[in-house]
Amino acid sequence: MLCYKVWQETRTRFLISGMALTTFCLVAVLFEKQFRAMGGFSGERTATYTGYIYHSIYGPGKAIFVLLALPFLGLGGLLREKLRGTTGFTLALPLTRMRLGWTYIGLGIAETAILSMIPLFTLTVLSPLVHESYPFTEAFHFSILWFICGGLIFSVAFLLSTIVSAEYTAPVACIILLYIQALVASWRPLIPYRLNILWTINAYPNTRWNPEHTLMLSGPLPWTRLVTILLVSFGLLGMATLITRRQDY
């Protein structure tokens, strides 16, 4: 019952995000020849389908995932319910605030995982329709990056939604913090540490091209960085549940 209640509250945002990302991938693949003639979505001309997909989906496409989906998936919790006047009903249910918080978190993480897999499935299904193929292992590589980095963005948005009660302040603040982090991480002395989450999510530090500039190759997953991101995400979500438990509604 609790999962269904949380799903009812988040499904519109999740379905809109999923349809937007699916449509973007569908258009990028089915109209591949037309977009490649124009240099792809990013204006980067590549000689291979693999390179085109990187510059069209895993480059610009991440904006839909990062800006449209994740900050708004994290928009939930008791403060938001307080705005709608349903906090009394929720707190009267025979369950702890901790369980309520982790239900929001669990469903949000599941939705983040599904969104991160959309490019993988669309590329697998649609690429043969245009007589092309995209390596499954490479698509899975990017889905892992999207899921783990996306989990951090979701965690920041969820934590902010337990502190700020205004309707869209939390997701907007999340987006601003994300770009501040990217700017700080792009400072020359910090570049070698590869702290930029927007670079990590599309494997920018690990991409390289062959001498003919025709084939995009991605290096191994940066597990040390990804484990660190996971630990930070769990820490932020733990803070959010503690705030939920102690706050006066």
KEMARRO-878409 format. One line per 3 residues: number of its first residue (from 1); for each residue x, y, z of N, C-alpha, C. Coordinates in nm, 4 decimals. Atoms other than C-alpha are relative to their C-alpha. Layout:
BEGIN
NUM	X,Y,Z,X,Y,Z,X,Y,Z  ...
***
This chain:
BEGIN
1	0.0830,-0.1211,0.0000,0.0000,0.0000,0.0000,0.0867,0.1265,0.0000  -0.0858,-0.1175,-0.0087,0.2762,0.2434,0.0922,0.0732,0.0240,-0.1329  -0.0690,-0.0137,0.1294,0.4694,0.1724,-0.2286,-0.0954,0.0544,-0.1061
4	0.0989,-0.0465,0.0981,0.1508,0.2262,-0.4285,-0.0284,0.1481,0.0199  0.0236,-0.1414,-0.0303,0.0902,0.5587,-0.2523,0.1140,0.0872,-0.0541  -0.1153,-0.0763,0.0479,0.4436,0.6795,-0.3299,0.0046,-0.0015,-0.1529
7	0.0032,0.0094,0.1462,0.4109,0.5535,-0.6895,-0.1020,0.0973,-0.0586  0.1029,-0.0928,0.0466,0.0901,0.7549,-0.7311,0.0519,0.1438,-0.0006  -0.0510,-0.1366,-0.0115,0.2784,1.0668,-0.6246,0.1115,0.0290,-0.1006
10	-0.1176,-0.0225,0.0849,0.5803,1.0152,-0.8513,-0.0207,-0.0434,-0.1453  0.0105,0.0635,0.1315,0.4433,0.8353,-1.1566,-0.0073,0.1004,-0.1153  0.0102,-0.0977,0.1092,0.3580,1.1475,-1.3604,0.1366,0.0520,-0.0392
13	-0.1352,-0.0501,0.0292,0.7110,1.2887,-1.3297,0.0852,-0.1084,-0.0638  -0.0793,0.1099,0.0535,0.8633,0.9475,-1.3957,-0.0399,-0.0327,-0.1437  0.0459,0.0352,0.1340,0.6482,0.8714,-1.7020,0.0342,0.1082,-0.1022
16	-0.0374,-0.1090,0.0907,0.7066,1.2157,-1.8552,0.1491,-0.0072,-0.0320  -0.1453,0.0096,0.0203,1.0825,1.1765,-1.8047,0.0338,-0.1189,-0.0896  -0.0256,0.1195,0.0792,1.0769,0.8244,-1.9471,-0.0402,0.0179,-0.1452
19	0.0451,-0.0222,0.1380,0.8760,0.9259,-2.2542,0.0906,0.0993,-0.0722  -0.0893,-0.0988,0.0622,1.1010,1.2274,-2.3175,0.1323,-0.0642,-0.0402  -0.1283,0.0642,0.0288,1.4186,1.0185,-2.2973,-0.0149,-0.1046,-0.1107
22	0.0235,0.1012,0.1033,1.2713,0.7349,-2.5076,-0.0192,0.0651,-0.1362  0.0231,-0.0706,0.1263,1.1511,0.9782,-2.7733,0.1294,0.0556,-0.0563  -0.1290,-0.0546,0.0435,1.4912,1.1454,-2.7860,0.0861,-0.1092,-0.0629
25	-0.0804,0.1110,0.0522,1.6680,0.8094,-2.8342,-0.0592,-0.0524,-0.1307  0.0674,0.0499,0.1205,1.4094,0.6962,-3.0909,0.0289,0.0900,-0.1197  -0.0255,-0.0950,0.1089,1.4502,1.0118,-3.3009,0.1467,-0.0055,-0.0419
28	-0.1432,0.0023,0.0305,1.8311,0.9978,-3.2745,0.0384,-0.1218,-0.0832  -0.0346,0.1224,0.0722,1.8410,0.6376,-3.4020,-0.0702,-0.0072,-0.1350  0.0758,0.0187,0.1233,1.5636,0.6335,-3.6631,0.0329,0.1043,-0.1062
31	-0.0371,-0.1046,0.0962,1.6745,0.9609,-3.8230,0.1516,0.0218,0.0004  -0.1452,-0.0039,-0.0121,2.0425,0.8754,-3.7885,0.0673,0.0596,-0.1231  -0.0655,-0.0497,0.1217,2.1342,0.9443,-4.1530,-0.0150,0.1507,-0.0144
34	0.0239,-0.1441,0.0125,1.9754,1.2896,-4.1532,0.0825,0.0788,0.1024  -0.0738,-0.0721,-0.1039,2.1352,1.3914,-3.8229,0.1508,-0.0115,-0.0200  -0.1441,0.0145,0.0243,2.4765,1.2509,-3.9147,0.0459,0.0926,-0.1117
37	-0.0336,-0.0927,0.1087,2.4689,1.4574,-4.2331,0.0173,0.1420,0.0530  -0.0093,-0.1337,-0.0599,2.4249,1.7632,-4.0105,0.1044,0.0063,0.1109  -0.1006,0.0024,-0.1063,2.6953,1.6531,-3.7665,-0.0533,-0.0469,0.1328
40	0.0557,0.0485,-0.1258,2.4654,1.4955,-3.5052,-0.0581,0.1120,0.0849  0.0611,-0.0980,-0.0897,2.2952,1.6695,-3.2150,0.1029,0.0991,0.0528  -0.1031,-0.0867,-0.0575,2.6247,1.8110,-3.0928,0.0803,0.0741,-0.1064
43	-0.0751,-0.0641,0.1072,2.7513,1.9207,-3.4349,0.1355,-0.0632,-0.0248  -0.1284,0.0694,0.0141,3.0402,1.6728,-3.4101,-0.0134,-0.1073,-0.1075  0.0062,0.0979,0.1090,3.0887,1.4838,-3.7370,0.0869,-0.1218,0.0340
46	-0.0737,0.1233,-0.0251,3.1921,1.1206,-3.6908,-0.0250,-0.0972,-0.1141  0.0106,0.0933,0.1125,3.2548,0.8442,-3.9428,-0.0702,-0.1295,0.0396  0.0593,0.1253,-0.0438,3.1031,0.5671,-3.7311,-0.1321,0.0236,0.0728
49	0.1272,-0.0036,-0.0723,2.7609,0.4909,-3.5875,0.0250,0.0095,0.1508  -0.0335,-0.0030,-0.1427,2.9222,0.4335,-3.2473,0.0335,0.1418,0.0463  -0.0346,-0.1370,-0.0334,3.0713,0.7810,-3.2471,-0.1203,0.0920,-0.0051
52	0.1216,-0.0812,0.0114,2.7424,0.9315,-3.3629,-0.0886,-0.0168,0.1241  0.0844,0.0254,-0.1179,2.5531,0.7648,-3.0757,0.0578,0.0687,0.1229  -0.0612,-0.0653,-0.1157,2.8044,0.8935,-2.8236,-0.0285,0.1498,0.0002
55	0.0171,-0.1458,0.0080,2.7774,1.2516,-2.9449,-0.1469,0.0421,-0.0069  0.1410,-0.0361,0.0128,2.3987,1.2369,-2.9920,-0.0838,-0.0416,0.1201  0.0802,0.0480,-0.1128,2.2650,1.0313,-2.7003,0.0758,0.0144,0.1317
58	-0.0730,-0.0030,-0.1269,2.5345,0.9950,-2.4360,0.0641,0.1351,0.0277  -0.0432,-0.1370,-0.0218,2.6386,1.3566,-2.4840,-0.1196,0.0884,0.0319  0.1160,-0.0867,-0.0232,2.3339,1.5845,-2.5331,-0.1145,-0.0705,0.0737
61	0.1107,0.0719,-0.0626,2.0919,1.3111,-2.4210,0.0058,-0.0015,0.1508  -0.0114,0.0014,-0.1459,2.2307,1.3191,-2.0696,-0.0678,0.1221,0.0620  0.0655,-0.1203,-0.0535,2.0797,1.6684,-2.0332,-0.1431,-0.0309,0.0412
64	0.1367,0.0383,-0.0358,1.7301,1.5166,-2.0350,0.0017,-0.0782,0.1299  -0.0110,0.0843,-0.1187,1.8364,1.2614,-1.7764,0.0354,0.0824,0.1234  -0.0515,-0.0757,-0.1146,2.0214,1.5077,-1.5531,-0.0906,0.1162,0.0388
67	0.0753,-0.1218,-0.0290,1.8031,1.8188,-1.5840,-0.1497,-0.0240,0.0141  0.1450,0.0196,-0.0016,1.4519,1.6869,-1.6499,-0.0411,-0.1082,0.0980  0.0457,0.1157,-0.0756,1.4378,1.3518,-1.4767,0.0371,0.0033,0.1476
70	-0.0450,0.0278,-0.1358,1.6504,1.3245,-1.1643,-0.0385,0.1040,0.1047  0.0375,-0.0963,-0.1037,1.5949,1.6564,-0.9817,-0.1485,-0.0067,0.0372  0.1438,0.0039,-0.0277,1.2175,1.6108,-1.0143,-0.0442,-0.1346,0.0564
73	0.0283,0.1270,-0.0665,1.2223,1.2417,-0.9177,0.0249,0.0124,0.1499  -0.0315,-0.0193,-0.1408,1.3746,1.3569,-0.5899,-0.0940,0.0938,0.0725  0.0956,-0.0933,-0.0588,1.0848,1.5929,-0.5293,-0.1076,-0.0794,0.0737
76	0.0970,0.0781,-0.0763,0.9015,1.4118,-0.2509,0.0243,0.0149,0.1486  -0.0164,-0.0046,-0.1445,0.8723,1.3512,0.1207,-0.1119,0.0748,0.0698  0.1077,-0.0553,-0.0815,0.6656,1.4894,0.4030,-0.0161,0.1511,-0.0153
79	0.0142,-0.1448,0.0177,0.7451,1.8563,0.3409,-0.0890,0.0312,-0.1197  0.0834,-0.0211,0.1192,0.5872,1.8332,-0.0031,-0.1449,-0.0370,0.0306  0.1358,0.0377,-0.0386,0.2891,1.6527,0.1443,-0.0638,0.1081,0.0880
82	0.0510,-0.1078,-0.0847,0.2582,1.9358,0.3959,-0.0595,0.1115,-0.0839  0.0530,-0.1013,0.0914,0.2085,2.1767,0.1048,-0.1384,-0.0376,-0.0513  0.1285,0.0476,0.0524,-0.0776,1.9598,-0.0214,-0.1017,-0.0275,0.1094
85	0.0914,0.0217,-0.1112,-0.2264,1.9178,0.3237,-0.0286,-0.1454,0.0302  0.0238,0.1430,-0.0227,-0.1912,1.5375,0.3333,0.0931,-0.0600,0.1046  -0.0963,0.0519,-0.0972,0.0779,1.5105,0.6009,-0.0683,-0.0727,0.1149
88	0.0713,0.0605,-0.1113,-0.1732,1.4316,0.8748,-0.0423,-0.1425,-0.0303  0.0424,0.1343,0.0397,-0.3092,1.1322,0.6837,0.1199,-0.0952,-0.0040  -0.1174,0.0864,0.0143,0.0382,0.9969,0.6064,0.0590,-0.0362,0.1354
91	-0.0587,0.0263,-0.1313,0.1680,1.0334,0.9622,-0.0918,-0.0844,0.0882  0.0937,0.0842,-0.0756,-0.1460,0.8588,1.0916,0.0084,-0.1470,-0.0390  -0.0146,0.1395,0.0430,-0.0556,0.5434,0.8991,0.0885,-0.0756,0.0994
94	-0.0775,0.0791,-0.0978,0.0853,0.2586,1.1147,0.1387,-0.0382,-0.0522  -0.1363,0.0248,0.0463,0.4455,0.2966,0.9991,0.0906,0.1118,0.0506  -0.0956,-0.0988,-0.0510,0.7590,0.4784,1.1059,0.0380,0.0996,-0.1100
97	-0.0474,-0.0996,0.0969,0.8917,0.7925,0.9399,0.1204,-0.0532,-0.0768  -0.1160,0.0574,0.0658,1.2107,0.6014,0.8654,-0.0443,-0.0898,-0.1159  0.0487,0.0883,0.1060,1.0171,0.3412,0.6680,-0.0599,0.0806,-0.1141
100	0.0581,-0.0861,0.1032,0.8271,0.6137,0.4850,0.1100,0.0629,-0.0855  -0.1102,-0.0628,0.0732,1.1515,0.7902,0.3926,0.0699,-0.0975,-0.0923  -0.0698,0.0974,0.0832,1.3177,0.4742,0.2667,-0.0882,-0.0554,-0.1106
103	0.0893,0.0391,0.1100,1.0097,0.3877,0.0604,0.0107,0.1010,-0.1139  -0.0225,-0.1044,0.1014,1.0414,0.7210,-0.1202,0.1349,-0.0218,-0.0695  -0.1349,0.0164,0.0544,1.4134,0.6560,-0.1637,0.0085,-0.1245,-0.0889
106	-0.0067,0.1239,0.0761,1.3722,0.2956,-0.2809,-0.0668,0.0115,-0.1354  0.0704,-0.0154,0.1274,1.1167,0.3854,-0.5455,0.0750,0.0969,-0.0914  -0.0765,-0.0960,0.0800,1.3237,0.6851,-0.6593,0.1230,-0.0630,-0.0631
109	-0.1171,0.0685,0.0543,1.6329,0.4681,-0.7008,-0.0408,-0.0971,-0.1102  0.0491,0.0926,0.1027,1.4309,0.2078,-0.8932,-0.0347,0.0756,-0.1279  0.0349,-0.0802,0.1176,1.2965,0.4789,-1.1249,0.1254,0.0541,-0.0689
112	-0.1273,-0.0451,0.0573,1.6495,0.6161,-1.1718,0.0656,-0.1125,-0.0799  -0.0585,0.1148,0.0693,1.7686,0.2675,-1.2670,-0.0699,-0.0259,-0.1328  0.0750,0.0237,0.1236,1.4902,0.2254,-1.5242,0.0334,0.1055,-0.1044
115	-0.0330,-0.1074,0.0946,1.5601,0.5650,-1.6825,0.1410,-0.0164,-0.0559  -0.1386,0.0161,0.0459,1.9323,0.4890,-1.7011,0.0141,-0.1142,-0.0999  -0.0058,0.1134,0.0927,1.8554,0.1680,-1.8944,-0.0705,0.0269,-0.1325
118	0.0757,-0.0282,0.1225,1.6365,0.3340,-2.1590,0.0895,0.0055,-0.1233  -0.0856,0.0018,0.1194,1.9246,0.4102,-2.4010,0.0478,-0.1400,-0.0359  -0.0460,0.1371,0.0254,2.0492,0.0519,-2.3616,-0.1037,-0.0784,-0.0797
121	0.1042,0.0771,0.0674,1.7159,-0.0999,-2.4648,-0.0371,0.0594,-0.1354  0.0374,-0.0607,0.1284,1.6342,0.1522,-2.7367,0.1079,-0.0235,-0.1058  -0.1074,0.0251,0.0959,1.9763,0.1117,-2.8997,0.0015,-0.1459,-0.0447
124	0.0013,0.1425,0.0335,1.9516,-0.2676,-2.8843,-0.1126,-0.0340,-0.0959  0.1175,0.0324,0.0806,1.6044,-0.2745,-3.0382,-0.0029,0.0764,-0.1317  0.0200,-0.0860,0.1174,1.6175,0.0163,-3.2850,0.1171,0.0015,-0.0978
127	-0.1157,-0.0084,0.0901,1.9723,0.0039,-3.4245,-0.0109,-0.0926,-0.1211  0.0146,0.0858,0.1184,1.9025,-0.3013,-3.6477,-0.0976,0.0547,-0.1033  0.0976,-0.0553,0.0939,1.6116,-0.1073,-3.8035,0.0653,0.0964,-0.0985
130	-0.0722,-0.0894,0.0918,1.8637,0.1359,-3.9560,0.1274,-0.0693,-0.0498  -0.1105,0.0829,0.0496,2.1031,-0.1507,-4.0414,0.1331,0.0347,0.0670  -0.1186,-0.0295,-0.0786,2.3470,-0.0598,-3.7669,-0.0032,-0.0848,0.1275
133	-0.0039,0.0687,-0.1294,2.4551,-0.2095,-3.4356,0.0834,0.0825,0.0968  -0.0757,-0.0700,-0.1038,2.5774,-0.0642,-3.1103,0.0401,-0.1041,0.1039  -0.0449,0.1048,-0.0930,2.7894,-0.2761,-2.8724,-0.0805,0.0009,0.1296
136	0.0799,0.0108,-0.1221,2.5715,-0.4018,-2.5868,0.0847,0.0319,0.1231  -0.0858,-0.0227,-0.1171,2.8658,-0.3964,-2.3454,0.0278,0.1485,0.0208  -0.0264,-0.1429,-0.0117,2.9330,-0.0314,-2.4229,-0.1244,0.0748,0.0496
139	0.1245,-0.0615,-0.0464,2.5663,0.0651,-2.3785,-0.0219,-0.0306,0.1478  0.0142,0.0377,-0.1406,2.5630,-0.1255,-2.0484,0.0981,0.0788,0.0861  -0.1012,-0.0822,-0.0658,2.8820,0.0579,-1.9478,-0.0568,0.1385,0.0333
142	0.0555,-0.1337,-0.0222,2.7057,0.3924,-1.9909,-0.1212,-0.0039,0.0932  0.1152,0.0110,-0.0908,2.3910,0.2701,-1.8131,0.0449,-0.0054,0.1445  -0.0540,0.0041,-0.1369,2.6005,0.1906,-1.5045,0.0428,0.1401,0.0434
145	-0.0423,-0.1365,-0.0324,2.7541,0.5391,-1.5184,-0.1204,0.0887,0.0274  0.1212,-0.0816,-0.0177,2.4107,0.6990,-1.5592,-0.0688,-0.0329,0.1318  0.0704,0.0399,-0.1217,2.2655,0.4973,-1.2724,0.0723,0.0489,0.1254
148	-0.0737,-0.0370,-0.1210,2.5424,0.5611,-1.0187,0.0116,0.1521,0.0142  -0.0078,-0.1466,-0.0063,2.5976,0.9275,-1.1075,-0.1396,0.0600,0.0178  0.1378,-0.0470,-0.0160,2.2214,0.9743,-1.1399,-0.0501,-0.0186,0.1412
151	0.0394,0.0222,-0.1393,2.1777,0.8260,-0.7936,0.0491,0.1115,0.0911  -0.0516,-0.1127,-0.0790,2.3975,1.1032,-0.6538,-0.0865,0.1240,-0.0194  0.0842,-0.1173,0.0276,2.1898,1.3720,-0.8258,-0.1365,-0.0157,0.0662
154	0.1276,0.0266,-0.0675,1.8687,1.2094,-0.7004,0.0135,0.0220,0.1504  -0.0215,-0.0136,-0.1443,2.0144,1.1986,-0.3478,0.0050,0.1465,0.0422  -0.0067,-0.1434,-0.0305,2.0962,1.5709,-0.3531,-0.1391,0.0617,-0.0072
157	0.1354,-0.0554,0.0166,1.7467,1.6538,-0.4827,-0.0912,-0.0433,0.1143  0.0867,0.0499,-0.1073,1.5791,1.4338,-0.2194,0.0346,0.0661,0.1330  -0.0413,-0.0675,-0.1234,1.7849,1.5821,0.0634,-0.0522,0.1430,0.0030
160	0.0493,-0.1381,0.0057,1.6953,1.9346,-0.0507,-0.1510,0.0064,0.0192  0.1457,-0.0009,-0.0127,1.3268,1.8398,-0.0672,-0.0452,-0.0251,0.1439  0.0336,0.0164,-0.1415,1.3377,1.7474,0.3038,0.0317,0.1260,0.0805
163	-0.0385,-0.1236,-0.0684,1.4781,2.0925,0.3876,-0.0822,0.1189,-0.0487  0.0695,-0.1133,0.0621,1.3014,2.3285,0.1452,-0.1405,-0.0440,-0.0380  0.1386,0.0417,0.0210,0.9231,2.3189,0.1277,-0.0619,0.0527,-0.1290
166	0.0592,-0.0557,0.1220,0.8565,2.5335,-0.1820,-0.0008,-0.1047,-0.1111  0.0268,0.1057,0.0976,0.7278,2.3305,-0.4775,0.1206,-0.0380,-0.0853  -0.1069,0.0325,0.0937,1.0162,2.3566,-0.7249,0.1367,0.0548,0.0417
169	-0.1273,-0.0541,-0.0463,1.2904,2.5143,-0.5144,0.1066,-0.1082,0.0084  -0.0971,0.1083,-0.0160,1.4574,2.1785,-0.4402,0.0612,-0.0438,-0.1327  -0.0627,0.0412,0.1262,1.5011,2.0623,-0.8031,0.0820,0.1109,-0.0658
172	-0.0754,-0.1109,0.0581,1.6110,2.4085,-0.9185,0.1325,0.0172,0.0742  -0.1226,-0.0107,-0.0796,1.8620,2.4293,-0.6324,0.0946,-0.1152,-0.0318  -0.0812,0.1159,0.0351,1.9829,2.0787,-0.7239,0.0744,0.0242,-0.1312
175	-0.0617,-0.0281,0.1303,2.0489,2.1843,-1.0848,0.1098,0.1051,0.0135  -0.1003,-0.1054,-0.0209,2.2318,2.4988,-0.9696,0.1241,-0.0576,0.0682  -0.1135,0.0615,-0.0697,2.4486,2.2974,-0.7284,0.0797,-0.0919,-0.0924
178	-0.0660,0.0901,0.0943,2.5229,2.0461,-1.0035,0.0956,0.0767,-0.0900  -0.0847,-0.0771,0.0899,2.6587,2.3145,-1.2338,0.1093,0.0763,0.0748  -0.1076,-0.0590,-0.0814,2.8493,2.4867,-0.9537,0.1096,-0.1034,0.0217
181	-0.0968,0.1078,-0.0188,3.0146,2.1518,-0.8830,0.0822,-0.0230,-0.1270  -0.0694,0.0206,0.1275,3.0979,2.1133,-1.2530,0.1013,0.1121,-0.0255  -0.0916,-0.1128,0.0200,3.2530,2.4609,-1.2660,0.1210,-0.0093,0.0912
184	-0.1109,0.0121,-0.0954,3.4600,2.4058,-0.9527,0.0930,-0.1132,-0.0424  -0.0809,0.1159,0.0398,3.5754,2.0620,-1.0756,0.0770,0.0250,-0.1289  -0.0691,-0.0335,0.1249,3.6772,2.2194,-1.4088,0.1166,0.0963,0.0218
187	-0.1135,-0.0866,-0.0329,3.9250,2.4469,-1.2296,0.1288,-0.0788,-0.0245  -0.1186,0.0713,0.0490,4.2671,2.3560,-1.3714,0.0689,-0.0872,0.1060  -0.0694,0.0865,-0.0977,4.4304,2.2316,-1.0453,-0.0809,-0.1251,0.0382
190	0.0837,0.1137,-0.0394,4.1334,1.9977,-0.9861,-0.0291,-0.0966,-0.1140  0.0320,0.0844,0.1159,4.1003,1.8570,-1.3404,0.0627,-0.1396,0.0100  -0.0585,0.1355,-0.0068,4.3484,1.5674,-1.2797,-0.0754,-0.0959,0.0923
193	0.0728,0.0856,-0.0933,4.1231,1.4393,-0.9971,-0.1339,-0.0488,-0.0563  0.1215,0.0439,0.0713,3.8267,1.4035,-1.2389,-0.1227,-0.0029,0.0914  0.1119,-0.0095,-0.0935,3.5668,1.5222,-0.9902,-0.1289,0.0462,-0.0658
196	0.1171,-0.0546,0.0682,3.3250,1.6603,-1.2511,-0.1026,-0.1096,-0.0255  0.1022,0.1042,0.0118,3.0062,1.4544,-1.2219,-0.0580,-0.0043,-0.1407  0.0532,-0.0040,0.1368,2.8901,1.5696,-1.5680,0.0967,-0.0638,-0.0993
199	-0.0968,0.0710,0.0835,3.2118,1.4334,-1.7194,-0.0066,-0.1499,0.0285  0.0021,0.1414,-0.0374,3.1882,1.1078,-1.5269,-0.1209,-0.0714,-0.0591  0.1239,0.0655,0.0421,2.8294,1.0384,-1.6314,0.0026,-0.0420,-0.1465
202	-0.0101,0.0444,0.1393,2.9203,1.0207,-2.0010,0.1419,-0.0435,-0.0362  -0.1333,0.0590,0.0179,3.2721,0.8780,-1.9515,0.0953,0.0918,-0.0751  -0.0855,-0.0933,0.0742,3.4339,1.1931,-2.0893,0.1498,-0.0187,0.0299
205	-0.1440,0.0152,-0.0251,3.7674,1.1383,-1.9073,0.0577,-0.1294,-0.0588  -0.0488,0.1302,0.0442,3.7873,0.7801,-2.0415,-0.0237,-0.0271,-0.1481  0.0241,0.0226,0.1420,3.6898,0.8293,-2.4057,0.1240,0.0361,-0.0800
208	-0.1136,-0.0280,0.0868,3.9513,0.8182,-2.6748,-0.0346,-0.0481,-0.1404  0.0270,0.0316,0.1400,3.9633,0.7859,-3.0522,0.1219,-0.0657,-0.0616  -0.1139,0.0582,0.0701,4.1749,0.5825,-3.2884,0.0667,0.1067,-0.0872
211	-0.0713,-0.1048,0.0744,4.4283,0.7672,-3.5076,-0.0797,0.0612,-0.1142  0.0800,-0.0540,0.1097,4.1734,0.8058,-3.7885,-0.1203,0.0807,0.0492  0.1106,-0.0749,-0.0601,3.9281,0.9700,-3.5457,-0.1359,-0.0549,-0.0467
214	0.1243,0.0603,0.0490,3.6600,0.7235,-3.6456,-0.0688,-0.0887,0.1026  0.0611,0.0966,-0.0907,3.5998,0.4929,-3.3492,0.0080,0.0484,0.1446  0.0008,-0.0396,-0.1397,3.4902,0.5871,-2.9998,0.0235,-0.1240,0.0861
217	-0.0303,0.1102,-0.0910,3.6393,0.3610,-2.7337,-0.0115,0.0504,0.1425  0.0089,-0.0413,-0.1399,3.5552,0.3778,-2.3647,0.0861,-0.0918,0.0844  -0.0864,0.0772,-0.0879,3.8019,0.2677,-2.1025,-0.0813,-0.0732,0.1049
220	0.0719,0.0728,-0.1060,3.7146,0.0532,-1.8002,-0.0745,0.0959,0.0923  0.0762,-0.0823,-0.0935,3.4647,0.1782,-1.5488,0.0906,0.0492,0.1132  -0.0831,-0.0553,-0.1086,3.6258,0.4088,-1.2889,-0.0568,-0.0398,0.1364
223	0.0681,0.0541,-0.1178,3.5261,0.1898,-0.9948,0.0322,0.0756,0.1279  -0.0333,-0.0752,-0.1226,3.7124,0.3879,-0.7291,-0.0872,0.1239,0.0110  0.0831,-0.1200,0.0012,3.5297,0.7040,-0.8299,-0.1474,-0.0354,0.0201
226	0.1407,0.0376,-0.0101,3.1965,0.5218,-0.8616,-0.0363,-0.0464,0.1404  0.0253,0.0419,-0.1392,3.2251,0.3596,-0.5186,-0.0064,0.1220,0.0910  0.0044,-0.1241,-0.0787,3.3024,0.7035,-0.3725,-0.1332,0.0715,-0.0186
229	0.1295,-0.0627,0.0287,2.9922,0.8433,-0.5438,-0.1122,-0.0733,0.0714  0.1022,0.0787,-0.0700,2.7838,0.5580,-0.4023,0.0002,0.0301,0.1500  -0.0091,-0.0277,-0.1437,2.9102,0.6235,-0.0487,-0.0552,0.1388,0.0323
232	0.0531,-0.1355,-0.0208,2.8349,0.9967,-0.0789,-0.1518,-0.0009,-0.0136  0.1448,0.0079,0.0210,2.4863,0.9148,-0.2111,-0.0705,-0.0600,0.1215  0.0598,0.0625,-0.1189,2.4106,0.6814,0.0806,0.0056,0.0946,0.1196
235	-0.0109,-0.0960,-0.1095,2.5370,0.9475,0.3212,-0.1057,0.1088,-0.0091  0.1020,-0.1042,0.0193,2.3068,1.2135,0.1722,-0.1401,-0.0536,0.0272  0.1320,0.0600,-0.0242,2.0083,0.9773,0.1788,-0.0204,-0.0288,0.1483
238	0.0097,0.0204,-0.1442,2.0867,0.8879,0.5399,-0.0314,0.1302,0.0728  0.0302,-0.1315,-0.0577,2.0880,1.2587,0.6281,-0.1455,0.0370,-0.0236  0.1395,-0.0332,0.0324,1.7525,1.2994,0.4534,-0.0973,-0.0754,0.0898
241	0.0906,0.0777,-0.0854,1.5926,1.0185,0.6547,0.0062,0.0486,0.1452  -0.0114,-0.0533,-0.1363,1.7286,1.1605,0.9826,-0.0767,0.1309,0.0140  0.0748,-0.1266,-0.0021,1.5860,1.5032,0.8972,-0.1492,-0.0283,0.0013
244	0.1420,0.0379,0.0041,1.2512,1.3419,0.8138,-0.0472,-0.0501,0.1353  0.0371,0.0579,-0.1288,1.2515,1.1582,1.1452,-0.0124,0.1059,0.1087  -0.0054,-0.0974,-0.1089,1.3250,1.4668,1.3553,-0.0826,0.1249,-0.0255
247	0.0682,-0.1253,0.0320,1.1325,1.7364,1.1728,-0.1414,0.0024,0.0589  0.1354,-0.0204,-0.0528,0.8130,1.8817,1.3133,-0.0913,0.0389,-0.1160  0.0944,-0.0273,0.1084,0.5280,1.8633,1.0614,-0.1342,0.0445,0.0544
***
